[in-house]
Amino acid sequence: MSHTHQVGFGSIWVSAALIFAARVYLTEWERVRRLDRESVGGWHAASFALGLLFIWGATASPLAVFDHEMLTAHMVQHLLLMTLAPPLILLGVPVKPLVHGPLQRFLQAIGRPLRSAPMQKMGRALTHPALCWFAAAGTLVVWHIPWVLTLGLRSQMWHRIEQASFLATGLLFWWPVVQPLANSLKWPEPSILLYLFFATLPCDILSGFLVFCDRVVYPVFLSSPRSLGLSALEDQQCAGALMWTCVTVVYLIAAAIVTARLLSSHGSQEYAIRQSETRAVALRKNAVQRMEAV
């Protein structure tokens, strides 16, 4: 079976799984929305749906056919699965879980073992910012080693493993930044700015190397059809520039949002302190007035 046919056959299952996930999410979102409008907003559903759309675009759209012909198409897949879809999926998680009726009973049944102390300890370890950072950086570096990338392009099984690892480590990387669950952060929140800054370094090194290298790093693309009139070297430079630009812009936006959240939290704390001081002064004045009246 040809690579194209395998991609097409696998795309049907991927599309079906994503449609099923979207249907379950939206059904539960509508149910919770009717019961408590403050728990979920329209932006939750929009963010989750857009994240699923990006996953579909990377794994089941026509783009999936061209990734073995152009490094730029492969880079778009990587960015969709690791940089764009994960934060949108996590942002789609509402304040209250979307689990009611049969789905709630099912999740309660499978969730009992997950609530055990060893599993909770493992969950805390997996979402620790240090592990999240190294998992994402390691995945990025390993899958862009020339012979590993070639393996993923020539083997449908390894290609699916590559895509799954991009998505999984992307979700891990963005977990400390988005913080979809309360009390999920293990480090002081200002350190997330450094977390994002250091995360740009592996991407900048790789993308800079691809842009300024004067030879084709991945020989597998030398024999590919010339799409869009680009040579293999021009395709490589375009892929590097795309990665450089997209990662920089997305991480800057994330850093700006985190900074705004920090300033808002700091302002709320200062307001609460001033309010408590005002109340304390008022109580002292009242006490003095009562004593004078006596």
N, C-alpha and C positions, 0 to 999 in steps of 0.2 A: 504493500500500500504506500502511495506517495506521501510525502510530507504534507502537501496541500490537502489531500483527502483526509489525512489524519487530523489536521487542524480543523477542517470543516466538521468532521464527525464529533470531535471533542467540543467544538463551539456550541453544538446543539445542547449538550449536557450542561455546559457552563451557563448558557442563556437560560435554560430551564431552571437551574438552581438559583440564579439571581432573580428571576421572575417570582419564584416561590418565596424567596426571602423578602422581596419587596411586598408581595401580597400579604404575608403574615404580619410584617411590620405595620403596614398601613391599616390592616384590619384592626389590630390592637391599638394603634394610634387613634383611630376614629372612636373606638369604644372608650378609651381613657379620656379623650377630648370631650365626649358628651358628659362624662361623670365629673371631671375636674379640669376646667379650661386653663387653670394656672399651672398644672403639672407639665403640660406639653404645649408647644407652640407650633405654628405652621413651619417655622424655620427648622425645627427638629426633623420633620418629615422631608423637607426640601433638601436638607444637608445629607440625610441618609440616602435618599433617592439619587442625588448627584454622585455620591460616593460609589453606589452600585453601578451607576452609568459609566463612571470612569473605569471600574473593574471590567465591565463588559467591553468597553472600548479597547482595553489592553489585551484581553484574552479571547474574545469571541467576535470581534468586529473584523472587517477586512484588513485592519492594521496588523492582525495576528498573522496574516499570510505574507506580509512584506517584511517582517522582522528578520527573516533569513536572507533577505536580499539587500537590505540597507541597515547600516549601523544606526542611522538617525531614527528609523522606525523602532529598532530595538531600544534605543534610548527613550523614546516617547513611552513605550511600554513600561520601562523601568520607572520613569517619573510618575506615570499615572498610578502604578501599583504601590510605590514606596513613598512618594512625596505628596500626592494630591488626594487620592482616595482615602487613605487611613485617617487623616484628621477630620475629614467630612463624615466618615462613618462614626467616629468617636463623638463628634459634636452632635450627631443625631441621637445619641443616647439621652433619653429624657431624665428629668429629676427623679421621677417615680418609674419603676420598671413597667414595660408594656407587657404584663403577664396577667391574664385573667382567664377564667373558664378552663377549658381542657388544656390549653397551653400552660396555664399556671400549675395545674396538677401534674402535668408531665415534667415540668422543670423542677417542681418540688421533689418528685420521685428521684430524678437523676442528680438533684442538688444535695441530697443528704450526705453521700460520700464526700462531696466537695467541701462540705462544711467542717470536716474533721480537722483536727489541729495540724497534722502533717501536710494536708492539702492546702490549708490556709497559709502555712509557713512557706510552702513552695510557691504559692501565688504571690506572696509578698516579695520573695526572692526574684521571681520572674519579672516583676514590674519595678524593680529597683532601677533608678536612673542610670547607674553605672552599667548594669547588664544590658539595659535597653540601648544605650549608646554603642557599646561594643558589638552587640548583635547586629545592629544596622550597619555600622562601619565595616564589620567583618564580611557581611553578606555582599555589600557593595564591592569590596576589594576582590573577594574570591571569585565572584561571577564575572569580573572583568579581566581576569587572567586569560590571556589568549587561548590556551588549550581548553580551559574550562568553558569559556564562552562558545568555542567551537563545538564542544560536546553537547551543550544545550541546544545549539542550532541543528545538529545532526540527529539528535535523539529526541523523539516526542516525549518520552517519559522524563528525561532530564530537563526538558524544556518546561514541562508542567511543574516539576520540582523547583526549578529556578523561579517561576512566576509565583508559586506558593510561598517560597522563602522571602521574596521581595515584599509580598503583602503582609506576611506574618511579622517580619521584623520591622516593617513600616508601622504596623499597629503598635508594636512594642515601643518603637522610638517616640511616637507621638503621645503615648499614654501619659508620661509625666508632664507634658506640655498642656494637653487638653484637660487632663484630670477629670475623666468622665464620672468617676465615683468619688464620693466625699471621703476625705482623709486618706486619699491614695498617694499623696506626695511624701516621699521619704527624705527629701532634702529641703533646706530653706528655699522658698519660692524665688528669691532673687537669683539663686544659682542657676535657674532655668535659662537665664540669658546667656550665661557662660556655656551651658549645655548646648544651646543652639549655635553659638559662635564656634565652638570646637567641632560641631557636627559639619560645619561648612568646609573644614580643612580637607578631609579625605576627598570630598566632591571637587573642591577647587584644584587639588593636586592632580586628580584623574582627568578632569575636564581640561585643565591647562596643558597637560601632557598630550592629550588627543588633539588639541587645537594647534599647538606649536611643533609637534613632531613632524619631521619632513619625510617620514616613511609610513606605509600602511602597517598599523600595529596588528590588525587581524587579517591575515592572508586569506581567510575563508571568504571574505567579501570581494577578493580580486576576481574570482570566477563568476560572481553574481551578475545578473543583467543590470545594465546601467539605467537606473530609474531616475526620472527628473533631470536627466542629462548630466548628473554629477559623477565625477570619477570617484574611485574608491577613497582616494586621499581627501577629496573635497567633502565626500559624505562623512568621513571621520571627523573632519574639522567642524562640519555643521552639527554633528552629534555632540561634540565637546562643547561648542558654543551654546547649544540648547540646554545642556545640563548645567553649565555655569550660570546662565541667565535665570533659568527657572528656579534652581535651588536657592540662589541668592535672593530673588524676589520673594519666594514663599517664606523663607526663614526670616527675612526682614519684616514681613507682615506679621508673622507669628511673634517675633520679638516686640513689635510695636503693641500688639494686643496684650502680651504679658506685662509690658511696662505700664500700659493704661490700667490693667487690673491691679497691679501693685500700687499705683498712685491712688486709685479709687479706694482700695482697702486701707491704705495709710490715712487718707482723708477721713474715712469713716471712723477709724480708730481715734483720730484726733478730735473729731466731733463728739464721739462718745465720752472721751476724757473731759472735754469742756463741759458737756452736759452734766456729768457726774460732779465735777467741781462746782458748777452753778448750784446744783441741788444741795451739795454739802454746805455751801455758804448760806443758802436759804435756811437750811435746818439749824445752823448755828445762830443765825439772826433770830429765828423763832424761839430758840431756847433761851437766848439772852433776854428777849422781850418778856417771856414768861417769868424769868427770874426777877426782872425789874418790876413786873406787875405784882409779884408776891411781896 
